[in-house]
Amino acid sequence: MTRLIGCLLALASMGTCAFAGERKDAKAEPPAPSMRFEWRVEPAATGCGTTKCRRWIYAVGPITAQTPDDFDAFADQRDLKGATLVLDSEGGSVSGAMELGRKVRALGMKTTVGRIASMEPAPDAACSSMCGFVLLAGVQRHVPREASVNVHQIWLAKKRNKILTSSYTAAEVSLVQRDVARLAHYTLEMAGDLELFELALQVPSWGPMHRLSVDELVRAKLITPTSPPGTAVPVAAGPSAPASGGTIGRP
């Protein structure tokens, strides 16, 4: 609790924030595309059979307010219980990421970081900003050595391009502190450690992100004890489903 209070005070002293990925001014630029989801199943021809073929969901792109609804539409078409979510994202909306994370946890899904190369997940991908909090939602969490999980401070999206010169209203400060409290609650709800929160707060939003070390990943509980860092991207075995189609989300 002392650490949480320290986090909140630190944010209050910095002014206003919202998470990275929410960096674009919607009035100045068109909306960013939302995360898309692709269903991948190991071909039965590889010898996995009909009940042991590996299956995973490739989640790529920014997290937006639309993402949780897109995930619902994707999940309605197939059984995702116990499947593995392979994340490749620069982050995005705080609210969108927390809502997506809760849906992932409710389905008992595993999470990892990777990108899709051919039909196999490749480990050299990045999960940045709010993506790390979606990673935290997996009942088992794995980060390959080649992958990176990157964090930094949160900030208001519409002020991202003028962080150091903008002025901030009391309403904006209140909004940020509300979201900080919600994110802290979410972190504990997912059985994460507030060190993830603290590490992010130490990195200015206007500078380069901080790549978490293996020790930091472990302390932040982004790696589960049964899934130590390694080179392979684990995927769940389960009933086969059509490998074609299954992509949903805005381009």
C-alpha positions in Angstrom: 0.0 0.0 0.0 2.9 2.4 0.8 4.3 1.7 -2.7 0.9 2.4 -4.3 0.6 5.7 -2.5 4.1 6.7 -3.6 3.1 5.9 -7.2 0.0 8.1 -7.0 1.9 11.0 -5.4 4.6 10.7 -8.1 2.0 11.0 -10.8 0.2 13.9 -9.2 3.5 15.9 -9.0 4.2 15.3 -12.7 1.0 16.8 -13.9 -1.2 14.9 -16.3 -0.9 11.6 -18.0 -2.5 8.9 -20.1 -0.7 5.8 -21.5 1.6 5.9 -24.5 0.0 4.5 -27.6 -2.7 7.1 -27.1 -0.2 9.6 -28.5 -2.0 11.0 -31.6 -4.1 14.1 -31.6 -7.3 13.0 -33.2 -8.0 16.4 -34.7 -4.6 16.6 -36.4 -4.4 13.1 -37.8 -6.8 10.3 -38.8 -7.6 7.7 -36.2 -5.0 4.9 -35.8 -6.0 1.4 -36.8 -7.2 -0.8 -34.0 -5.6 -4.1 -33.0 -6.5 -7.0 -35.2 -6.8 -10.6 -34.2 -5.8 -13.6 -36.4 -6.6 -17.2 -35.5 -3.8 -19.7 -36.3 -3.9 -23.4 -36.0 -1.1 -25.9 -36.6 -1.9 -27.9 -39.7 -3.0 -31.5 -38.9 -0.7 -32.6 -41.7 2.2 -32.0 -39.3 1.1 -35.0 -37.3 -0.6 -33.2 -34.4 -3.9 -35.0 -34.9 -7.3 -33.5 -34.4 -7.1 -32.8 -30.6 -3.5 -31.8 -30.1 -2.9 -29.3 -32.8 -1.5 -26.1 -31.4 -3.6 -23.0 -31.6 -3.0 -19.4 -31.0 -4.3 -15.9 -31.6 -2.0 -13.3 -33.1 -2.9 -9.8 -31.7 -1.1 -7.1 -33.7 -1.5 -3.3 -33.7 -2.5 -0.5 -31.4 -5.0 -1.0 -28.6 -8.0 1.4 -29.0 -11.4 1.8 -27.4 -12.7 -0.3 -30.3 -10.3 -3.3 -29.5 -12.4 -5.0 -26.7 -15.5 -5.0 -29.0 -13.4 -6.4 -31.9 -12.1 -9.1 -29.6 -15.7 -10.0 -28.6 -16.7 -10.3 -32.2 -13.6 -12.5 -32.9 -14.3 -14.7 -29.8 -17.9 -15.2 -30.8 -16.7 -17.2 -33.9 -14.6 -19.7 -32.1 -13.7 -21.3 -28.7 -10.8 -19.3 -27.2 -10.7 -20.9 -23.8 -7.2 -21.8 -22.8 -5.7 -20.6 -26.1 -2.6 -18.5 -26.3 -2.6 -14.8 -27.2 0.6 -13.8 -29.1 1.0 -10.0 -28.6 2.8 -7.6 -31.0 1.7 -4.1 -30.1 2.9 -0.6 -29.4 0.2 -0.1 -26.7 -2.6 2.4 -26.7 -5.8 3.1 -24.7 -5.7 2.6 -21.0 -9.4 1.7 -20.7 -9.2 -0.4 -23.9 -6.2 -2.4 -22.6 -7.8 -3.1 -19.2 -11.1 -4.2 -20.7 -9.3 -6.4 -23.1 -7.1 -7.9 -20.3 -10.2 -8.8 -18.3 -11.7 -10.6 -21.2 -8.5 -12.5 -21.8 -8.4 -13.5 -18.1 -12.0 -14.6 -18.1 -11.2 -17.0 -20.9 -8.3 -18.5 -19.1 -6.0 -17.6 -21.9 -2.2 -17.7 -21.9 -0.2 -14.7 -23.2 3.2 -14.3 -24.8 5.0 -11.8 -27.1 5.8 -12.7 -30.7 5.1 -12.0 -34.3 3.7 -14.3 -37.0 6.2 -15.5 -39.5 4.6 -17.9 -41.9 2.5 -20.3 -39.7 4.7 -20.2 -36.7 5.1 -17.4 -34.0 8.5 -15.8 -34.1 9.8 -14.5 -30.8 11.5 -11.2 -31.9 8.6 -8.8 -31.3 7.8 -5.9 -29.0 5.0 -5.4 -26.5 5.1 -1.8 -25.4 3.3 0.6 -23.0 -0.3 -0.7 -22.3 0.5 -3.9 -24.1 2.4 -5.1 -21.0 -0.8 -4.8 -19.0 -2.6 -7.1 -21.5 0.3 -9.5 -21.2 -0.3 -9.5 -17.5 -3.8 -10.8 -18.0 -2.7 -14.3 -19.1 -3.1 -17.1 -16.6 0.4 -18.1 -17.8 2.8 -15.5 -19.2 5.9 -16.0 -21.2 8.4 -13.6 -22.7 11.0 -15.0 -25.1 14.5 -13.8 -24.8 14.4 -12.2 -28.3 11.2 -10.2 -27.4 11.0 -6.9 -25.6 8.5 -5.5 -23.2 8.9 -1.7 -23.0 7.4 0.8 -20.6 7.2 4.5 -19.9 5.1 7.1 -18.1 1.5 7.8 -19.0 0.3 11.0 -20.5 -2.8 12.7 -22.0 -3.2 11.7 -25.7 -4.1 15.1 -26.9 -1.1 16.7 -25.2 1.4 14.1 -26.4 3.0 16.4 -29.0 3.4 19.3 -26.6 4.0 17.6 -23.2 6.5 20.1 -21.9 4.8 23.3 -23.1 1.1 22.5 -22.6 -1.0 23.7 -19.7 -3.3 21.3 -17.9 -6.8 21.8 -16.3 -7.9 20.5 -13.0 -10.3 18.2 -14.9 -7.4 16.7 -16.8 -5.5 16.1 -13.6 -8.5 14.5 -12.1 -9.0 12.2 -15.1 -5.4 11.1 -15.0 -5.5 10.3 -11.3 -8.7 8.3 -11.8 -7.1 6.3 -14.5 -3.9 5.8 -12.4 -6.0 4.4 -9.6 -8.0 2.1 -12.0 -4.7 0.8 -13.5 -3.3 0.1 -10.0 -6.4 -1.8 -9.1 -6.2 -3.8 -12.4 -2.6 -4.7 -11.8 -3.4 -6.2 -8.4 -6.6 -7.8 -9.8 -4.4 -9.7 -12.3 -2.0 -10.8 -9.5 0.7 -8.5 -10.9 3.3 -6.6 -8.9 3.2 -2.9 -8.5 6.8 -2.8 -9.6 5.6 -2.8 -13.2 3.7 0.4 -12.3 6.8 1.9 -10.6 9.1 1.1 -13.5 6.8 2.8 -16.0 6.6 5.9 -13.8 10.4 6.3 -13.9 10.6 6.7 -17.7 9.6 10.1 -19.2 6.9 9.8 -21.8 8.7 12.2 -24.2 11.9 10.0 -24.2 12.7 6.5 -25.3 10.9 3.6 -23.5 12.7 1.3 -21.0 13.1 -2.3 -22.0 12.4 -4.5 -19.0 15.3 -6.9 -18.1 14.6 -10.5 -17.3 14.9 -9.7 -13.6 12.4 -6.9 -13.9 10.0 -9.1 -15.9 10.1 -11.7 -13.1 9.7 -9.1 -10.3 6.8 -7.5 -12.2 5.2 -11.0 -12.6 5.1 -10.7 -16.4 6.7 -14.1 -16.4 4.9 -16.9 -14.5 7.1 -19.3 -12.5 6.1 -22.2 -14.7 7.1 -20.3 -17.9 10.6 -19.0 -17.6 12.1 -16.9 -20.3 13.3 -18.9 -23.3 13.5 -19.0 -27.0 10.3 -20.9 -27.8 6.9 -19.3 -27.9 4.5 -21.8 -26.2 1.1 -22.3 -27.7 -1.8 -24.3 -26.4 -3.0 -27.6 -27.8 -6.7 -27.9 -28.5 -9.3 -28.8 -31.1 -8.6 -27.8 -34.6 -10.4 -25.0 -36.4 -10.2 -23.5 -39.8 -6.9 -21.7 -40.3 -8.1 -19.4 -43.0 -10.0 -16.2 -42.3 -10.5 -15.2 -38.6 -9.1 -11.7 -39.0 -11.1 -8.9 -37.5 -10.4 -5.3 -36.7 -9.9 -2.0 -38.6 -7.0 -1.9 -41.1 
